[in-house]
Structures are given as structure tokens and as C-alpha cells.
Amino acid sequence: MFETFCQRLHSSKPFVTVEITPPHGASMDGVLEAIKASGLQEKVTGFSVTDNPLARLKMSSILSAIRVQQRFGKPVIATMSMRDRNKLSLQSSLLGANDFDIRLILALTGDPAKFSDQPEVKGVLERDSTLLLSIIYRLNNGFDYSGQPLDPAPRPIYPFAVSNAYAKDMKHLQKRMVKKLDYGARAIITQPVFDLDNARELLEIFEEAKGLSVRETAKEAELILGQFPVVRARTATFIDDKVPGITVPKAIIDEMNLAAMDGAEKEREVGFTLSKRIFDEILALHPKVHLMTHNRFELCANLMKNIV
């Protein structure tokens, strides 16, 4: 399953993953039924599962990933945040996930604990996400982080990393890409991209980053362009103002605000048309896309309607 997933990632065919946010509750059943009702599991290459985004309490990303993968038989990228775990916990979680065949891991530093909805939460943060990438590198060679051999050794783990989509100094962003490739990332998923110029620039600096990396695996690394379909003006404003690392162009916010003045139906119509255009254009430019929609699976299915 994972070999096929990686082959698709390296091919010229459309590669689309969809992000799932686990519930603030003790069952994934509602999320799984919503995915099934949309038929999305028949369209996507795989799924990803978030890990307490914005430091707000959700069900375990790894346990949720197990449910999704077992239910739909599609590879699932499990997010692991450095904010909530030390070296011991990270290794323990990776080994347990491996036994359940959760082997696609997205390494995140994690949103700051100050955003949490839980009182007096403190981040662990022994280091940034490169620590998790270096742990995965050691596990893939049959050793724990201290150098002790593992018996049995885990099956291969495929590490993913993230990148902002825009920075005032794009060379600084490129340096961060190089660092993650040096630590063994097989693919980098960007924050949402909203225009083709931004997408082209990201692809250009990523190709340069691959050449600058000291790691042999960087030569085959891929960039996956994030997409966040915006169908409500309020959502566009919120993610631009409140979500770290995401910038929504003012032109899109203005167009959505004008549409909202003509009612909710017009707002949704304009938002979907905008989102579909951006999705189609970016997929045509670079057929590797990661959709983030806050569990709006029907919206994802509609965006992907014409994709075989």
C-alpha cells in the first residue's frame, strides 16, 4: 500500500490527499460516515490526520489514523507534533504506530501552546520537527535515538515535513526546506497556496533546495502544494488573521466579502468558483495537492469531481 502511494507521489498522475481533523470527543464514527457519504475515499490518493491543531484538544492523531486506514484501506499520514511529546514519547508512539501499519508520518513543531483551549497548557518542545525526522532516520536504520538496536526493527517509515507557502524573504524559507530535506524528509507539504505565481516560486526554490541538500534521499523528494478552499468570507478572514503561517490574498478576501453582502448562497457560489479555479490551475501546474477543509468532505469531493 505504501509503496504504491509513494509511486503515485513520484508519478505525473494526480496525487491528492485530504486532511482530517479528529473530533473533540471519543469516537471517529461520525467523521468516517461523513467521508463515506461523500464518496471521497474513492477519489483520493490518501488521507492525513491532524494532531491537536492550534493546540486545541482532539482525539489522538495516531489512533484516529488507524481507524481511517483500517476503514478505507487508503494510506494515512499521521501528524506528530513536537509541542506535546519528548524523545521517549515520540519513539514509543512511532513504534506502536508501526505495528498498526501507520508508517507515513508528518513531522510538525506544532502551533504554540498559548493558542490552546485547555487551561495552563505548556509545550514540551525538546526541539523543532527536525528532532522527529532524525528519530525516524535512526528507526529506519534499526536503532533507537540512543543507538540501541531495536528487536524487531520497524518496517520503513516515510517522513513528511511542512513549509510555509510565503515569506518576505523566500530564501529564508528555502533554507528551512533544505534543513528538513537534510534530516530526511521525503516530501514537504506547504501551507495553502492561493495563486499560481506563489506556486511557481515555491516549486522553483524547492528544486534548488533539493540540489543544496546533503541527503541522498532529497533527490527524489517531492513538494505537495497545500490548498484551503474558501467558501465563506469569515473563514478567509479568520485563517488570514489567526492561523500561523497562512496568508490569504486581500483580493480573495475582498471578493468574498462583496459576495457575502448578497447573501449566503451567493457567498458559497463565489467561494466555490474561486476555490475550484485555484484548485484546477494548481493541479494542472503541479499534480500534487493536499486539501485542508476542516472536514468538509463533500466540498473536497466536488472539487475533485472531474479527476479520474
Summary of the structure (lengths in Angstrom):
residues: 308
radius of gyration: 18.9
end to end distance: 19.2
largest distance: 64.1
contacts: 989
relative contact order: 0.13
helix: 50%
strand: 15%
